[in-house]
Amino acid sequence: MSEKTMVNTDSPAPELEIQGFDHVVHVTWNPEETVRFYRDALELPLVHAVTGKGWVTDSFPDFVHFFFALGKGNHLAFFYFFGLTEDEPASDLMHRSRHIALHVETREELMEWRARLKKHGVRVTPPLTHELLESIYFDDPNGIQLEIARPLRSFGAPDSRDAALTLAALSDIHKKGEATLEQMWRRKAELIEQHYEEVQS
């Protein structure tokens, strides 16, 4: 096979371009070990955490969603769901939770991708704003959920500090069993108060 047939040099540059991964998401049932492994063993910075109640739909369980930086704007994220166990059957919740997010920079690009997908007969959500991202969601032919996301702002030092407090609070209550989001919030408030007292003393 000639080099000419292997590489099509006549094709125009793509008008739209995915700029790598924004994040890949999995579900964890053991947040302490997950943080120990990725933050402490692999030394990936814990850069963001968000908690939610009644998110997306009323049936969506309470959760903590936390992100590790992989470098070059890529992230690995996990959902921890309160009240669910690892033996929960595969469900629409697991399908929506485990997904791959692709990165674009601007809202114009995001909307162009949505129009392109619709043109190709792909069912795609309207743009959804959540925390620091604006995203569209759709499935590939294998049932894998994909997301195209654009950042609303970069993660910063306050996000990292907040994530550390959130995961410390989650770890404290998770060890006791039967943890709830409300218990985690209360524990986080205690940790914030302790930190403030230490700073003032």
C-alpha positions in Angstrom: 0.0 0.0 0.0 1.4 3.4 -1.0 1.8 6.2 1.5 -0.6 8.2 -0.7 -3.4 5.7 0.0 -2.6 5.4 3.7 -2.7 9.1 4.4 -5.3 11.3 2.7 -3.5 14.6 2.3 -6.3 16.0 0.2 -8.9 16.1 2.9 -9.6 19.6 4.3 -8.9 20.4 7.9 -11.9 19.7 10.1 -14.2 22.7 10.9 -14.9 21.3 14.3 -12.3 19.7 16.6 -12.6 17.9 19.9 -9.7 19.0 22.1 -9.1 15.8 24.1 -10.9 14.6 27.2 -12.4 17.0 29.7 -13.2 14.2 32.1 -14.0 10.5 32.4 -16.4 9.5 35.1 -16.8 6.3 37.2 -18.7 5.4 40.3 -17.0 4.6 43.6 -18.4 2.7 46.6 -15.3 3.4 48.7 -14.4 7.1 48.6 -11.6 6.9 51.2 -9.7 4.2 49.3 -10.3 6.1 46.0 -8.9 9.3 47.4 -5.9 7.5 49.0 -5.1 5.7 45.7 -5.5 8.6 43.2 -4.4 11.5 45.4 -1.8 9.9 47.7 -0.4 6.9 45.7 -0.7 8.4 42.2 -0.3 12.0 43.4 -3.1 13.3 41.2 -4.4 16.7 42.6 -7.9 16.6 44.1 -9.2 19.8 42.4 -13.0 19.9 42.7 -15.9 18.4 44.5 -19.6 19.1 44.2 -22.5 17.7 46.3 -26.1 17.5 45.1 -29.6 16.7 46.2 -32.5 16.1 43.8 -30.2 16.7 40.9 -31.4 16.1 37.3 -34.6 14.4 38.5 -36.2 13.9 41.9 -35.2 10.2 41.8 -31.5 11.0 41.4 -29.8 10.0 44.7 -27.8 12.4 46.8 -24.2 12.4 45.8 -20.6 13.7 46.0 -18.9 14.2 42.6 -15.2 14.7 42.8 -12.4 15.4 40.3 -8.7 14.6 40.1 -6.5 16.5 37.6 -4.6 14.3 35.1 -2.8 17.2 33.5 -3.3 19.2 30.2 -6.9 20.0 31.2 -7.9 16.4 31.6 -9.7 15.0 34.7 -10.8 11.8 36.2 -14.0 12.0 38.2 -16.0 9.8 40.5 -19.6 9.8 41.8 -20.3 8.5 45.3 -24.0 7.9 45.9 -25.5 8.0 49.4 -27.6 5.0 50.2 -26.5 2.8 47.3 -24.3 -0.3 47.5 -22.0 -2.0 45.0 -24.5 -4.8 44.5 -27.1 -2.4 43.0 -28.1 -3.7 39.6 -27.0 -1.9 36.4 -29.5 0.8 35.8 -30.1 4.1 34.0 -28.4 5.8 36.9 -25.2 3.8 36.4 -25.5 4.5 32.6 -25.7 8.3 33.2 -23.0 8.3 35.9 -20.3 6.4 33.9 -19.5 8.5 30.9 -16.8 10.2 28.9 -16.7 14.0 28.5 -14.9 15.5 25.5 -13.5 19.0 25.7 -14.3 22.1 23.6 -13.4 25.7 24.5 -16.4 27.9 23.5 -20.2 27.9 23.5 -20.2 28.4 19.7 -18.3 25.1 19.3 -20.6 23.3 21.7 -23.7 24.5 19.8 -22.0 23.6 16.4 -21.4 20.1 17.7 -25.0 19.8 18.9 -26.2 20.9 15.4 -23.9 18.4 13.7 -25.0 15.5 15.9 -28.7 16.3 15.3 -27.9 16.5 11.6 -26.6 12.9 11.8 -29.7 11.7 13.6 -28.2 11.6 17.1 -30.5 12.3 20.0 -28.7 15.0 22.0 -29.8 17.0 25.1 -30.1 20.8 25.1 -27.0 22.5 26.7 -27.0 22.1 30.4 -25.1 24.3 32.8 -23.8 22.5 36.0 -21.2 23.8 38.3 -18.2 24.9 36.2 -19.3 23.3 32.9 -21.8 23.7 30.1 -22.5 20.3 28.4 -24.5 18.3 25.9 -25.1 14.6 26.4 -25.8 11.8 23.9 -25.2 8.0 23.5 -22.9 6.2 21.0 -24.3 3.2 19.1 -23.0 0.9 22.0 -25.0 2.7 24.6 -22.0 4.5 26.1 -23.0 8.0 27.3 -20.8 10.8 25.9 -20.7 14.4 26.9 -19.2 17.4 25.1 -18.3 20.1 27.7 -16.9 23.5 27.7 -15.4 25.1 30.8 -17.2 28.1 32.4 -14.0 28.8 34.4 -10.9 26.9 35.4 -10.6 25.1 38.7 -8.6 27.1 41.2 -7.1 26.9 44.7 -10.5 27.6 46.5 -12.0 24.6 44.6 -9.1 22.4 45.8 -9.5 23.5 49.4 -13.2 23.0 49.3 -12.8 19.5 47.7 -10.3 18.5 50.4 -12.9 19.5 53.1 -15.7 17.8 51.3 -13.8 14.5 51.0 -12.5 14.7 54.5 -16.1 15.1 55.8 -17.3 12.3 53.5 -14.5 10.0 54.8 -15.4 10.7 58.5 -19.0 9.9 58.1 -18.6 7.0 55.6 -16.5 5.1 58.2 -19.5 5.2 60.6 -21.9 3.6 58.0 -25.4 4.7 56.9 -24.0 8.0 55.8 -26.3 10.8 54.5 -25.6 14.0 52.6 -26.9 16.0 55.4 -24.5 14.3 57.9 -21.7 15.1 55.5 -22.6 18.7 55.2 -22.8 19.0 59.1 -19.4 17.3 59.4 -17.9 19.7 56.7 -19.3 22.7 58.7 -17.5 21.3 61.8 -14.2 21.0 59.9 -14.5 24.5 58.5 -15.2 25.8 62.0 -12.1 23.9 63.4 -9.9 25.3 60.6 -11.2 28.8 61.3 -10.4 28.5 65.0 -6.9 27.1 64.2 -6.2 30.1 61.9 -7.4 32.6 64.5 -5.5 31.1 67.4 
